[in-house]
Amino acid sequence: MADGISSFWGPVTSTIECCEKNYAYSSYIAEFYNTISNIPSILLALIGLINALRQRFEKRFSVLHISNMTLAIGSMLYHATLQRMQQQSDETPMVWEMLLYMYILHSPDWHYRSTMPTFLFLYGAVFAVVHSVIRFGVGFKVHYVILCLLCVPRMYKYYIYTQDVSAKRLAKLYVATLVLGSFCWFCDRVFCKEISRWPINPQGHALWHVFMGFNSYFANTFLMFCRAQQRGWTPKIVHVLGVLPYVKIEKPKTQ
């Protein structure tokens, strides 16, 4: 989109721009709504992190929530500047996050405990280095979608083996926010010319950020519930102020 005010960060060097007018509100923020729409993701990840630490969940979940925050902050930097380097601070954490999800989903059945995390760590490190040199473009999106699809069968297995109604509702909310967010992202990318002529831009990419913030929170909470069941911690889904769900556990005294 064309610039509105002078640019503090200089010419756009990122390979992707969204359907939002650049520097419309501030010379320091290229895409205002796409930047601030990451705030809910940070707050939700912080809530998840506090719950994981307070109830002494395994460290993997603390790392997962921190990963969500890192991704949201990277996205803020990218949309605020529209610079190639900051674009990597958005895209690389996306891949790291999916590798972490793969570890959490598959680790209970992994026979050699050090092999899987070592492989995933090396894969993430190599990707970060290669991605800093090569502009993948469409290749990045294909790669990311493949990583997401690799998680789907395992996530579905967790769903069908979970009997708790509240936990199943979390999984359904995860799917619903993913579908709604993807729809907003698709419309913003494909129908930008038409949307730009509307009196008000619905900011589809910003809505994608908000939906995906809740999507990550619901996914994390569902996985925490499933893991607590595996460990025999008698988990149950409770709600903050009757609205936001989280997992409450009761560990055996021997643990």
C-alpha positions as CSV (number, residue, x, y, z in Angstrom):
1,M,0.0,0.0,0.0
2,A,1.2,3.6,-0.6
3,D,2.8,5.6,2.2
4,G,0.7,8.1,4.0
5,I,3.3,9.9,6.2
6,S,7.0,10.0,5.9
7,S,8.8,6.8,6.8
8,F,11.1,6.7,9.8
9,W,12.5,3.3,8.7
10,G,13.2,4.1,5.1
11,P,12.1,2.3,2.0
12,V,10.2,-1.0,2.4
13,T,12.5,-3.9,2.0
14,S,10.3,-6.8,3.1
15,T,9.0,-9.2,0.5
16,I,5.4,-9.1,1.7
17,E,3.0,-6.2,2.4
18,C,-0.5,-6.4,3.7
19,C,-3.7,-4.5,2.8
20,E,-3.1,-1.6,5.2
21,K,-2.0,1.9,4.2
22,N,1.6,2.4,5.4
23,Y,2.4,5.1,7.9
24,A,-1.2,6.3,8.1
25,Y,-1.0,7.2,11.8
26,S,2.7,7.5,12.7
27,S,6.1,7.8,10.9
28,Y,7.4,5.2,13.4
29,I,4.8,2.5,12.6
30,A,4.4,1.3,9.1
31,E,1.3,-0.8,9.6
32,F,-0.5,0.4,12.7
33,Y,-3.3,-2.1,13.1
34,N,-1.1,-5.1,12.1
35,T,1.3,-4.0,14.8
36,I,-1.0,-3.4,17.7
37,S,-3.1,-6.5,16.9
38,N,-0.3,-8.7,18.3
39,I,-0.8,-7.3,21.8
40,P,-3.6,-9.9,22.6
41,S,-1.2,-12.7,21.6
42,I,1.4,-11.4,24.1
43,L,-1.1,-11.1,26.9
44,L,-2.6,-14.5,26.4
45,A,0.8,-16.1,26.2
46,L,1.8,-14.3,29.4
47,I,-1.3,-15.7,31.1
48,G,-0.5,-19.2,29.9
49,L,3.1,-18.8,31.1
50,I,2.0,-17.7,34.6
51,N,-0.3,-20.7,34.9
52,A,2.4,-23.1,33.7
53,L,4.9,-21.8,36.2
54,R,2.5,-21.5,39.1
55,Q,1.3,-25.1,38.8
56,R,4.8,-26.3,37.9
57,F,4.0,-27.8,34.5
58,E,7.0,-29.2,32.6
59,K,9.4,-26.7,31.2
60,R,8.4,-27.4,27.6
61,F,5.1,-25.5,28.2
62,S,6.9,-22.5,29.7
63,V,9.1,-22.5,26.6
64,L,6.0,-22.8,24.4
65,H,4.3,-19.8,25.9
66,I,7.6,-17.8,25.7
67,S,7.8,-18.9,22.0
68,N,4.3,-17.5,21.4
69,M,5.3,-14.2,22.9
70,T,8.6,-14.1,20.9
71,L,6.6,-14.7,17.7
72,A,4.1,-11.9,18.5
73,I,6.9,-9.4,19.4
74,G,8.7,-10.4,16.1
75,S,5.5,-9.8,14.2
76,M,5.2,-6.4,15.8
77,L,8.7,-5.4,14.8
78,Y,8.1,-6.6,11.2
79,H,4.8,-4.8,10.7
80,A,6.1,-1.6,12.4
81,T,9.1,-1.4,10.1
82,L,8.4,-3.5,7.0
83,Q,12.2,-4.3,6.8
84,R,13.6,-7.5,5.5
85,M,15.6,-8.2,8.7
86,Q,12.5,-7.7,10.9
87,Q,10.5,-9.9,8.6
88,Q,12.9,-12.7,9.6
89,S,12.1,-12.0,13.2
90,D,8.5,-12.9,12.4
91,E,9.0,-15.8,10.0
92,T,11.8,-17.7,11.8
93,P,10.0,-17.9,15.1
94,M,7.0,-19.2,13.2
95,V,9.0,-22.2,12.2
96,W,10.6,-22.6,15.6
97,E,7.2,-22.6,17.2
98,M,5.9,-25.4,14.9
99,L,9.0,-27.5,15.7
100,L,8.2,-27.0,19.4
101,Y,4.6,-28.1,18.9
102,M,5.9,-31.2,17.0
103,Y,8.1,-32.1,20.0
104,I,5.3,-31.6,22.6
105,L,2.9,-33.7,20.5
106,H,5.2,-36.6,19.8
107,S,7.5,-36.7,22.8
108,P,5.4,-39.1,24.9
109,D,6.0,-41.9,22.3
110,W,9.6,-41.1,21.4
111,H,11.8,-43.9,22.6
112,Y,15.1,-42.1,22.4
113,R,14.6,-39.0,24.5
114,S,17.6,-37.0,23.3
115,T,17.3,-37.8,19.6
116,M,14.1,-35.9,18.8
117,P,14.9,-32.6,20.6
118,T,18.4,-32.6,19.2
119,F,17.2,-33.1,15.6
120,L,14.5,-30.4,16.0
121,F,17.0,-28.0,17.5
122,L,19.5,-28.5,14.7
123,Y,16.7,-28.3,12.1
124,G,15.6,-24.9,13.6
125,A,19.1,-23.6,13.7
126,V,19.9,-24.6,10.2
127,F,16.7,-23.1,8.9
128,A,17.4,-19.8,10.7
129,V,20.8,-19.5,9.1
130,V,19.6,-20.5,5.6
131,H,16.6,-18.2,5.8
132,S,18.8,-15.3,6.7
133,V,20.6,-15.7,3.4
134,I,17.9,-16.9,1.0
135,R,14.6,-15.2,0.5
136,F,12.2,-18.2,0.3
137,G,9.0,-16.3,-0.6
138,V,6.4,-18.9,-1.5
139,G,8.8,-21.6,-0.5
140,F,8.5,-20.4,3.1
141,K,4.7,-20.6,3.1
142,V,4.8,-24.1,1.7
143,H,7.4,-25.2,4.2
144,Y,5.3,-23.7,7.1
145,V,2.1,-25.3,5.9
146,I,3.8,-28.7,5.7
147,L,5.0,-28.4,9.3
148,C,1.5,-27.5,10.4
149,L,0.0,-30.5,8.6
150,L,2.5,-32.8,10.3
151,C,0.9,-31.8,13.6
152,V,-2.7,-32.4,12.6
153,P,-2.9,-36.2,12.8
154,R,-1.4,-36.2,16.3
155,M,-3.6,-33.4,17.4
156,Y,-6.7,-35.3,16.2
157,K,-5.5,-38.4,18.0
158,Y,-5.4,-36.4,21.3
159,Y,-8.9,-35.1,20.6
160,I,-10.5,-38.5,20.0
161,Y,-8.9,-40.0,23.1
162,T,-10.0,-37.1,25.3
163,Q,-13.3,-37.7,27.1
164,D,-13.6,-34.4,29.0
165,V,-16.2,-32.2,27.4
166,S,-14.5,-28.9,28.3
167,A,-11.2,-30.1,26.9
168,K,-12.9,-31.1,23.7
169,R,-14.5,-27.6,23.5
170,L,-11.0,-26.2,23.6
171,A,-10.0,-28.2,20.6
172,K,-13.1,-27.0,18.8
173,L,-12.3,-23.4,19.6
174,Y,-8.8,-24.0,18.3
175,V,-10.2,-25.2,14.9
176,A,-12.8,-22.4,14.9
177,T,-10.2,-19.6,15.5
178,L,-7.9,-21.2,12.9
179,V,-10.7,-21.2,10.2
180,L,-11.8,-17.6,11.0
181,G,-8.3,-16.3,11.1
182,S,-7.4,-18.0,7.9
183,F,-10.5,-16.6,6.2
184,C,-9.5,-13.0,7.3
185,W,-5.9,-13.6,6.1
186,F,-7.1,-14.9,2.7
187,C,-9.5,-12.0,2.1
188,D,-6.8,-9.5,3.0
189,R,-4.4,-11.1,0.6
190,V,-6.7,-11.9,-2.4
191,F,-9.2,-9.1,-2.3
192,C,-7.0,-6.2,-1.3
193,K,-7.9,-4.0,-4.3
194,E,-11.6,-4.3,-3.7
195,I,-11.2,-3.8,0.1
196,S,-9.1,-0.7,-0.4
197,R,-12.1,1.0,-2.1
198,W,-14.4,0.3,0.9
199,P,-15.2,3.2,3.2
200,I,-13.6,1.2,6.1
201,N,-10.8,-1.4,5.8
202,P,-11.8,-4.3,8.1
203,Q,-8.0,-5.0,8.5
204,G,-8.1,-8.7,7.8
205,H,-4.5,-9.3,8.6
206,A,-4.9,-7.7,12.0
207,L,-7.9,-9.9,12.7
208,W,-5.7,-12.8,11.7
209,H,-3.3,-11.8,14.4
210,V,-6.0,-11.6,17.0
211,F,-7.6,-14.9,16.1
212,M,-4.3,-16.7,16.0
213,G,-3.4,-15.3,19.4
214,F,-6.5,-17.1,20.8
215,N,-5.8,-20.1,18.6
216,S,-2.3,-20.6,20.1
217,Y,-3.8,-20.1,23.6
218,F,-6.5,-22.7,23.1
219,A,-4.0,-25.1,21.5
220,N,-1.6,-24.7,24.4
221,T,-4.3,-25.1,27.0
222,F,-5.6,-28.3,25.3
223,L,-2.1,-29.8,25.2
224,M,-1.5,-28.9,28.8
225,F,-4.7,-30.8,29.7
226,C,-3.7,-33.8,27.7
227,R,-0.2,-33.9,29.1
228,A,-1.6,-33.6,32.7
229,Q,-3.8,-36.6,32.0
230,Q,-0.8,-38.6,30.8
231,R,1.0,-37.7,34.0
232,G,-2.0,-38.6,36.2
233,W,-2.4,-35.0,37.5
234,T,-6.3,-35.1,37.4
235,P,-6.7,-32.0,35.3
236,K,-9.8,-30.0,34.9
237,I,-10.7,-26.9,32.8
238,V,-11.7,-23.9,34.9
239,H,-12.2,-20.3,33.8
240,V,-10.8,-16.9,34.8
241,L,-13.9,-14.7,35.7
242,G,-16.0,-17.4,34.0
243,V,-14.5,-16.5,30.5
244,L,-10.9,-17.5,29.8
245,P,-10.2,-21.2,30.2
246,Y,-7.1,-22.6,31.8
247,V,-6.0,-26.0,33.2
248,K,-6.1,-26.7,37.0
249,I,-4.2,-29.8,38.2
250,E,-3.8,-31.8,41.4
251,K,-0.5,-33.6,41.5
252,P,-0.2,-36.7,43.6
253,K,1.8,-36.0,46.8
254,T,4.6,-38.2,45.7
255,Q,5.3,-35.7,42.8
